[in-house]
C-alpha cells in the first residue's frame, strides 16, 4: 500500500475510526518527539512540541500508530501513556 492509497494527493485529511487525521500527522509527531527529546531545545520549543504531540494523540491512536511502533525513550513513553 502506498500513501496515496490512504490519502490521495488532493486530500488533506481522512476520517479514521471517527477521528479526523490530517496529512502529515505522523511526520509532525516524529519532528515534535525529536524536539521534546532534544536537551538543547529551549523550554518554549519543548512546550510547543509537547502541546502539539498531545493534540495529535487522538489521531495517532485512531491510526494504531502506537500498536505498531513503540517509543524507546522511557520519559516520552511515560508522558504519552499518561495522556
VMD Tcl script that draws the C-alpha trace (Angstrom):
set ca {
  {0.00 0.00 0.00}
  {1.20 3.49 -0.79}
  {0.46 6.76 0.96}
  {-1.79 7.87 -1.90}
  {-3.96 4.78 -1.33}
  {-4.78 6.10 2.13}
  {-4.82 9.80 1.40}
  {-4.86 10.94 -2.24}
  {-2.81 13.96 -3.29}
  {-5.89 16.21 -3.48}
  {-6.98 15.41 0.10}
  {-5.51 16.92 3.25}
  {-7.31 14.72 5.79}
  {-9.18 11.46 6.25}
  {-11.65 10.13 8.78}
  {-10.26 7.11 10.65}
  {-12.47 5.47 13.26}
  {-14.44 8.70 13.62}
  {-11.32 10.86 14.11}
  {-10.07 13.41 11.60}
  {-6.46 12.63 10.70}
  {-4.63 15.35 8.82}
  {-1.96 14.67 6.25}
  {1.42 14.91 7.95}
  {0.26 13.87 11.43}
  {2.76 11.01 11.77}
  {5.61 13.09 10.37}
  {4.79 16.02 12.66}
  {4.76 13.65 15.64}
  {8.27 12.45 14.79}
  {9.59 16.01 14.47}
  {7.91 17.05 17.73}
  {9.20 13.98 19.55}
  {12.75 14.84 18.48}
  {12.31 18.38 19.80}
  {10.83 17.05 23.05}
  {13.85 14.76 23.46}
  {16.45 17.39 22.50}
  {18.22 18.55 25.65}
  {19.37 21.63 23.73}
  {15.83 22.66 22.75}
  {14.56 25.72 24.54}
  {11.76 25.40 27.05}
  {9.33 27.23 24.75}
  {10.12 24.92 21.80}
  {9.78 21.88 24.04}
  {6.45 23.11 25.44}
  {5.12 23.74 21.94}
  {6.23 20.28 20.82}
  {4.58 18.72 23.87}
  {1.31 20.55 23.18}
  {1.40 19.53 19.52}
  {2.07 15.90 20.45}
  {-0.89 15.94 22.87}
  {-3.13 17.42 20.16}
  {-2.10 14.68 17.72}
  {-2.59 11.73 20.08}
  {-6.25 11.03 19.19}
  {-5.35 10.80 15.50}
  {-2.26 8.68 16.17}
  {-4.30 6.30 18.33}
  {-7.03 6.11 15.65}
  {-4.35 5.12 13.14}
  {-2.99 2.45 15.50}
  {0.39 4.19 15.42}
  {1.43 3.02 18.89}
  {0.12 -0.51 18.26}
  {2.89 -0.93 15.69}
  {5.63 1.46 16.87}
  {7.00 1.60 20.39}
  {8.56 4.71 21.86}
  {12.04 3.83 23.12}
  {12.62 6.83 25.36}
  {11.15 5.97 28.78}
  {10.27 9.57 29.73}
  {8.47 10.31 26.46}
  {6.69 6.94 26.57}
  {5.55 7.56 30.16}
  {4.32 11.05 29.31}
  {2.37 9.81 26.27}
  {0.93 6.87 28.22}
  {-0.27 9.30 30.89}
  {-2.15 11.47 28.41}
}
mol new
graphics top color blue
foreach p $ca { graphics top sphere $p radius 0.5 }
foreach p [lrange $ca 0 end-1] q [lrange $ca 1 end] { graphics top cylinder $p $q radius 0.2 }
display resetview
